[in-house]
């Protein structure tokens, strides 16, 4: 796009005209796809079905979302790409948006934010303008372009200033699910987003640093840069719970990406129905990486070294494989340490090969068909069943947790006697179906399943809120990207499980990505200055050594701590904040939620549960503290901090839960309390 020599008299009108023309071009692109006739271009009905699905996905990706700006920025380059700058070649102008849009001649009207030419929109500065003369940001009200703001990066006389539109976009009230941050990505975030697919990455980021958004935008970027590879190998976003996944589910579709799957760790390991819970001590042991060795021993214990020969009858001939030769075959397979199921599949072929060697020595010339026939021989199949019987992973874990002797045999030297007693069931279940499996048990079954048969690996996995995973859960996730890469997102200070991550190096080793690069985001864009400063008082007690988040918000936000003798003061705080524009979250200890729900109903205030989408009519969400992680609201009322701390098994976990609850607000926070505040907040 060549830039005219002079700007129009009314730049805003010109930009609005370009927006209207771009929307018209996008509509034409969609209509072109809708008009495609594929009746005579496919070889069979299978190809036709695949092509129809691809066309449907393309049509969806070209949807024009009326309240989502088609472009949010503009770059005016000083020179044409590849031009000799000494010749004064005319520069080009590019509009930066969520997706590519071209006109009827194929000329670009909007450039995808992920394209290389768009990178200076996020990276260019006065110190390094990257050949950009002007960077323009656009402001919108709804879907209407209402303002713009210019930075003349190549003008040394113009002082660098903080973008007002950027601040307004960050602070814009939010109703509904999480939205993308494509218009506000900062340079340090952009470096993470555009990191190469081949390497794994761990992002440590405090509240409000945008780590979740960065991870999602990284997925969108990788799909843009490596679409063919990832469409073949697959991508997956893993979140802590269903409420969280529902909250983030619209980010990628808004960027035109519809194929990314989302799941929780529990979804990944859903081999059995989870109906039970563990005491914290039992969950810690079951989640310990040492359980992998216990399971490995238990699986391999099913192999029995042969003591009898195998006699294979073919026609009038008999072929005998002696016990010592069978033993050598079995030991060789065990020494290779391949998966149990793969070794079991290989065993009949190895026995058949031994028979074929004897046949060849006697002058016969058997081929592969003969070997396959011998491998299916009744005597060979019986020997394999006796030597290397099939293993049901769920039944194996059931026996470990129900049979003290079996557990002791395979946990010797790995788990202490007390640890073994901790994980043994008090009332052993009779069968896999009747067992009241816990979430930790399901992870053990997943580990055993992988020991038997290899887990399918994806091209890239994003793991959010990773600090809450146990070592065994990390292993479960790592199996899903053993041949691919991972983006790990989390905050050590927000670890609220008894088995929470102690260090990223340790976690990455369990994930199988010890070589991953660790980045730390410390600039806070979401949480107001006064709020994050107050919450950071807890850091020395919950994560000593972590760098506190430094808010870059010019607006300090609204913050108040209020005594509340009863629930009426809490309800009054909610009513006060609902008079502002935007969403409101009432966060409380889980045990306090029923009483507060009754109080809200009595006051005639409608409310939602976490994961339910807020509307302009119902903007209040009642949030149990255990589900607050990863969510954000314009305004938050935090009820009874002491009760939040006391609701956890130990004080450190409780203080971490409180840290999470304190940092969910984007514009304002009111803390109400009848009981004394935790002394760590003093």
N, C-alpha and C positions, 0 to 999 in steps of 0.2 A: 504494500500500500504506500504509494508515494505521498508525501506530505505537501500540501499547497504552500506556496511561498508566504502567504499571509493568512492569519487566522480570520475567521468570519467576524463580522461586527458583533454578533450575538453568539458567543461560543456555546452557551447552554442550549440554545435552539438548535445549533448544528449537531451537538451531541445527542439531543433527543431525536433528531431526524435519523442519525446513524443507528440509534437503538431501534427505532421503528423499522428501518430498512433491514436490520439484522434479524428482528423477529419475523419479518416477512420472508427472509431468505431461509430461516430455520423451518418455517412452515412449509416452504416449497421443497426443502430437503426431505421432510417427513412425507409429503404427498408423493414425491418420486418413489420412495420406498414402498408406500402403500399401493402404488399402481403397478408394481412389478408383477409380471405374469410368468410363473415358473412351470406351467403345465408341460412344456415341451423341452425343458432343460435338465431334467433329472432322469437317471437311468432306471430307478425303481422307486417303490413307495417308501422304502427306508430313507433313501437320500432326500426324497420329497419332504418327509416329516422333519428331518434335520434342518433342511433349508427353510421350511415354514417357521420352525422355532427360532432360527437365527434372524429371520426377517422380523418376527414379532418382537424379539429383544431389541433389534435395531430401532424399530418404531418407538418402543418405550423409551429408549435412550435419547431420542430426539424430541421428547416432550418439552414444551415450553411452559415452565412453571411461572405463573403470572406474578407471584410475589417474590420470585428469586431473580435477582438481576442477571441479565444475560452476559453483561461484562461489567467489571468493577474498576478497571484501570486502563491507562493508555501509556504507551512508550513512544517517544519521538527520538529515533536514533539520529546521531550526527552524520553517519555515513551509511551507505548501502553495504550489506554484508559482503565481505570479500573485496570491497572497493579500495583503491589506492587513496588513502586519506589525504595525501599531498595534493591530489587533483581536485579536492573539494567536492567529491561526489555527493549527490543529493541523498539525504537520509530517508528513512522509511518510518511510517507510523503504524503501530500495531495496537489493537484493542485486545485487552487480556480478559478472558472470561472462563466460565466453567467447562465449556466445550467448544470444539471447532465449528465455525459456521462459514460457509462460502456462498457466493452469489451464483447466478446462472452460468457465468463464464468460468467458474471454478476458482475465482480470486477470493482470498480469505477476507472475511469481514470481522470475525472474532477469532483470536488465536487461543487454543487450549492452554490453560495455565501451566500445564506440564511440559509444553514444548520448550526446547532449548532457548528459543528467542524470547520466551517469557521470563526466564530466570532473573534478568536484571531488575524486573519489577520488585523482586524480593531482596536482591543482594546489592543493587547499586547504591552508592553513597557519595557524599561529597569527596571523600578521600579516594574512592574508586568508582567513578561514574559509569564504567563499563560501556563507554561510547554512547551513553544516553544523555541527550540534551535536556529532555523534559519528561518527568513522570507525573501523570495526572491520576488522581483518585476521584471516584465518583460517589456521591451520596444519594441514597434512595429513600423514598417514603412509600412503603408498600412496594409496588413494582415500578413506580414513577421516578425518573431521574430528576432530582431536585437541586443538586449542588455538585460542585467540583472543586478540587484543590490542586494547585500546581507546585512542583518542586523543580527548580532549574538547577540540575545537578552540575552542569558545566560552567555555571556562573559563579566565580569566586567571590563576587561582591554580595551575593545573597547568602545570608546566614542560615545554617541548618536549624530547622524548627521541628517540634513534635507535631505530627499530623492530627488536626482536630477531627477530621473525618474518621481516621483510624481509631482514635479514642472513642468516638461516638459509636462506631460499629462494635467495638469490644464491649461497651457498656449498654448497648441497645437491649431493652427489656425483652425477655424470652418467654414465650408461651408455646407449649408443645414440645416435641422431641428435640434432641440436640441438633444444632445446625453446623454446617461446615464453617471453617475459618479460612477458606481459600483467599478471601480478600485481605486478611490480616496476618498472614504467615510472616513471621519475623526471620531475619537472616539465619540465626542459630537453629531455628526450627526447620528452615528450608534445607539446610545442610543435611539434616537427618532424613527429611522427606525424600531427598534425591540420592541417598546413599545407594550403592550398587546392590543388586539382587544377590550376588554371589556371597556376600558376607552377612553374618548375623550381627544384630545390634541390640544393645540394652540401654534403655533410656530411664535414668533415675530423675524423677521430677516431682517437686512438691506440689501442693494444691494450687491450682490456677495457672500452672506453667504450660498447659495445653498438651500434655503428653498423649492423652487419648486421641485428641484431634490430630496430632502429628502422626500417630500410628495409623489412623484411618486414611489420612491423606497420603501416607507412604504407600499403602496398598493401592490407592488410586494411581499414584505415579508409577509404581512397578507394573501395573496392568497396562499402562500406556506405553512404557518403555520396553516391556517384555511380554506383550500380549499373547503371541503365539505360544511361547513356552509355558506361560502360566495357565493359559486356557487348556493346555494338555495335562499339566500336572496338578492344577488346582490351588486355590488359596482359601484360608480359613481365618476368621477372627474369633478368638476365644475370650469371653467375658466372665465375670464372677457369678452372675445370676441372670435370670430371665428379665427382671426389671431393667437391669443395666442394658441388656441387648436390645430391649424394646426402645429404650431411650436413645440409643445410637443408630438404630436401624435405618434412618432416613438419610444419614450423611452420605454414604456411598451412592445411593440412587440419585441424590441431588447433583452428584458429580458425573452422572452418566454411567455408573458401574452397577450392574444388576446381578452379576454372577457370583459374587463373593458370599460364601456361606458363613453363618454365625452359629456358635454353640458355646455351652459351658463345659467345663471339665467333666461334670457329671454326665452330660450328654455323650461325651466321647467314650466313656467306660460303662455305658448302660447295658451290660451283659445280663444283669439280674435286676429285679425290682427292689429298690431301696425302701425299706419300711422301718428300719431301726436306726438308732443313734448310739454313738459310743461316748463313754466318759472321756474327758479330755486326755487323761493319762493313756488310755488304750488307743485313742486316735493318734497320739504322738508316736507311739511305738509302731503302730501299723503304717504310719506315714514315713517312718525312718527308712533310709536307703538300704540299711542292712537287711530289710525284709526281702530284697531282691535276691540275695544270696540264699536265704532260707528257702525261697520258692524254687530257685534253680536246683538246689540239692534235692528238694522234694520231687520235682519233676524227673530228674535223672535217676532217682531211686527206683523207678519203675522198671528200669532196664535190668534184666537178669542174664548173667553170662551163661552161655549154653553148656550143657553137660552131656548132651546126646547128639549123635550125628544126624544129618538129614539125608534121607534116601529118596531120590527122584527116579520115578519109573517112566520111561518113554519107549513105547512099543515093547520089544523084547529085551531092551537093555535097562540096567539099573546103574545109577550114578550116585556114589556116596561121597558126601562132604563131611569129613570128620569133625568132631567137636572142637579140636584145637584150632582148626582152620576157621571155623565159625567164630571162635573166641577172638582170633586176630582181627576178623572183619569188624566185630562189634567194638573192640577196643579202639580200632582205627577211627571209627565213626565217633566214638566218645571223645577221643583226643582232638578231633577237628572242632569240637564244641559248636557244631551247627545246631539249628533249632530242632527240637525233639521230633516234630512232625516231618521235617525234611529228611532227617536221618532215618526215620521209620520208613519213609517212601523209598529211600535209597537201599535199605537193607535187602529186600528181595532181589533187586537187580544185582547187588554184589554177590549174593548166593548163586544166582543164575549164572553170573560170569564165571564163578569157580567151576560150575558144572560144564560150561562151554569150553573151558581150558582143558578139562579132562576129555571132552569129545574130540577136540582138535588133536590131542596127543594120541588118540586111538585111530586117527585117520579120517574122521568126519570133517565136514566143512560147514558148520552151522553159521547162520546169519543173525541179524538183529531180531527177526521174527521168532527165531527159535529161542533166543534169550528172553524175549517178552513172554513167550509161552511157558518157559521154565519158571519165570518169576511168578506166574499165575498158578503154578502147580499147587495142588492141594497140600502136599507135604511142606512146600516152602511157605505157603500162607500160614499153616499151623505153626511152623517154627517161628515165623516173624511175630505172630500173636503171643507166643509164649515168651520170646526174648524181649520184644519191644512192643508191649501192649499199648493201645490207644489211651490217651489221658484226657479226661474232661476237666478243664481248668476250674470250673465252679466246684465240682466234687472234690478236687484237690484242696482248694482253699477251705472248703467245708470241713474236711478231715483235719487239716492243720489247726483250725480254730476249735474243733470239738474233741480231738484225740490228744491228750496230754503227752502220751508216749511218742506218738508220731511227730508232734511238734518238737519235743525234747531231742529226738534223734537228729532232726535236721537243723535245729537252732543251736546245737551244742557249739560253744565257742563264739557264737554270733550274738545271741541274746542271753541276758542273765536269767536266772531262775525267776526272779521277781517280774521281769519283763514278760516272760512266757506266761506267768500266771495272770498278768494284767490283760493279755489279749485273748486268753481262753474264755469261751462262752460258759457262763454258769449253768445254762440249760441247753445242752447241745441239740441242734435241730436234727430232725430225722432225714430230711431231704433238702435238695437245693430249692425246691419250690416252696417249702414251708419255712425256710430260714428267714429270719428278720435281718436281712443284710443292711449294713451301714454304708455310707458313702465311701469310707476308707476301705471296707471289704471289697467294694466294686473295683477300686483301683488295684487291689491285690489280684483280683480275678483277671483284670486287664493285663497285668504283668505276666501272670501265668499263661494267658492266652498268647502273648507274644513269644514266650519261651517255646510254645508248641508250634505256632505258625506266625510268620512275619506280618507285622502291621503295615498297612498301606501308607506310604509317605507322600506328602504334598509338596508343592513347589515352594510355598511360603506360608508361614503361620504367624499371626500377630497374637500375642498373649498379653492381655491387659489385666491390671490389678494383680500382677504376678507375685507380689510380696506375700500374699496369703496362701500360696501353694506349699504343700509338703514336698519333701524330696521325691517321694513315690509319684506324686502328681506331676512334678516336673518330668520325671521319666516317661509318664504316660503321654505328655504333650510332645516330648522329644521324639518319641517313636513316630509321631505324625509328621515330622519334618526331618527325619534322619538323613534323607538324601537332598533336602532342600535347605532353606534358610529361615531364620526367625527374627521377629522384632519383639523384644520383651519390654513391657512398659510397667512401671510401678514406682512406689515410694516406700522405702524401708520404714519411714515414720508412721505409715498407715497400715502396717501389718497387724491385723486384729485376730489372728488365730494363735493357739498355743504353739503351733509348729511354724510360725511365721519366719520368713527368710531372714537370716542373720547377715548375709553379705551376698552381693550379686555374683562375685566370683564363685562362691559355693553353689549358688542356684544354677548358674550357667553350666557348671560341671555336671550337675545332675541332669540338666537338659540335654547334655551331649554337645554343647556349644561353648566349650571352655575358651575357644579362641575369639569369641564375640567381643566387639569393641563396646566400651561403656561410655555413654555420654551423660552429662548432668545438666538439666535445665533448672536455672535458678531465678529467671526473670518471671515474675508473676503478672499475668495479664487479666486474670479473672477476679481474684479476691482483693477487695479494697485494702488500702494500706493499714488502716486502724485495726481491721479484722485480722489480717495475717500477722500483724505485730503482736496482738493479744494471744492468738493461737500458738505462736512460736515460743511462748514462755514454757510450753510443754516439751519442746525438743530436747533440752538437756536431760530430761528424765526418760524419754522414749526412744531417742535415736541420737545419742551423743556423737558428735563428729560430722553430722550432716550439715550442709550449708543452709541456713535459713533462706526462705524465699524472700526476694526483694521485690515488692510491688512496683511496677512502672506506671501505675495509674496515677494521673494527676488529681483525680477526684478521690479524696480520702475515704468516701463512703459514709454510711450511717451506722453507728455502733453505740449500743447502750447495754448496761447490765442493771437489771431491776429486781428488787425483792418482790416476791409474790406469795402472799399468805395462802392463797387458794387458787383454783383453776380459773377464776374469773379474770385475774390479771393476765393469765396466759391468753385467754380468749380475746381480751381487750387488745393485747399486742397484735394478735392476728388481724383483728378488725382494723387497727391502725395501719398496718402494712398493706392490707387489701385496698386501701384508699389510693395507693400508688399504682402506677402502671406496671404490669409484669406479673411473674409467678411468685408464689409464696410457699415456702415449705415449713411445716411445723414438725421439728425433729425431737423425738423423745426416747427415753429408754423403752425397750420393748414392753416391759411390764406396765408402763404408764399409758400405753396407746389406747386400751379399752376405755379407761376413764376419760381421756381427752376426747375420744370419739363421741362419748355420751355428752360431754360438755359442748362440743361443737354442734351436735344435733339439737340440743336444748336451746342453743343460741340462734338456731336457724341458719347456720353457716354450712354450705355444701362443701364437701371435700372429696378427694380422690385418694387411691392407694398408689404406692410407687409403681411405675410402669404404665399406669393409665394416663392417657394424653390429656394435658390441661387444655381448656378452652377459654375464651374470653368471658364466658359465663361462670365457669368453675375454675378458679386459679389457685386454690389452696390444696396442697397435698400433705396428708398426715403420714409421716415417715418414721417407722421404727429405726432406731439408731443402727441396728444390724444391717439395714438395707440402704443406708445413706451413701455408701461409698460409690464414687463415680458420678453421682447425681449433682445437679446444681440448680439453684433457684435465684431469682432476682433478689428476693428478701427471705430471710430465715428467722423463725422464732425457735430458739433452743431451750427446751424445757428441762430443768433440773440436771445440771451437769454432774452432780454427785451421784444421782441415780444411774446415769449413763456409765460412770466408772464402776459403780457397785454391781452392775448387771453382768460383768465379765468375770471369768474364773480367777484372774489375778489383777493386781493394780496396774502393772505396765500395759497389759492388754486393754484394760479399761481406759487408761489415759490415751492410748492410741485411738481407741474408738471415739473418745471425746475430741481428739484432734481432728478426726475426720468430720465429725458433726459441726465443729466450729468453722470449718472452711468450705461450706457448701454455698455461701452467699456471694452474689456478684455485686450487689449494690448496698445491702444493709443487713445488719444482724442485731437482734434483741435477745439477750440472755436473761431468762427469768428463773428465779430460784427461791425456794422456801428453806431448804437445807443449806448449810454453809458450803461455799464453793470449795473445790479441792485446793489444798494449800499450794499446789504447784502453779496455780493461776495467780497467786498473790503477787 
